[in-house]
């Protein structure tokens, strides 16, 4: 707003008010918006990539849950990936040994504590996880009561004795966004 003070012949002050923007003010606003857009646009990224980044945290938490289940219940737990046993074609399921002898001959579905009594199964590339997929290096990961990871891909009806770490590529729209790594022997999840 521009205010102009003037005096008339008798010495009285009167003001003119002009509402609006000058051309220079408009140009400055446009330049500032351009600068902000140049720095902000690359940080926004694609929506599937952002969702895949958030899903990575969930995947890590779910793997830790399976590991903690094995340690607290003193029974082996497994995560089946991408269509193996009780897992959906794209996704994973968490199960726990329910055999009488703790010999991994029978596994029961685990209840998901976040879904109020539903089975712990996550379906990807659909619904809330649209355009998100995973590429695991093994199809079955098993944890013993010490929290150590094993590759149970070859041993569906017995406890695995093959220690193994693994990595899981998390993809958003087919592009790898993050990788989850389970360290061999220690079971650390990074």
GIFEN-V489811 format. One record per helix or strand of 3 or more residues. SS is the DSSP state (@ for helix, = for strand). FROM is the first residue (numbers start at 1). TO is the last residue. If there is no record, write none. Layout:
SS/FROM/TO  SS/FROM/TO
//
This chain:
=/2/7  =/13/18  @/23/44  @/47/73  =/77/81  =/91/97  =/107/109  @/113/115  =/121/123  @/127/129  =/132/136  =/140/143  =/149/151  =/166/172  =/175/182
//
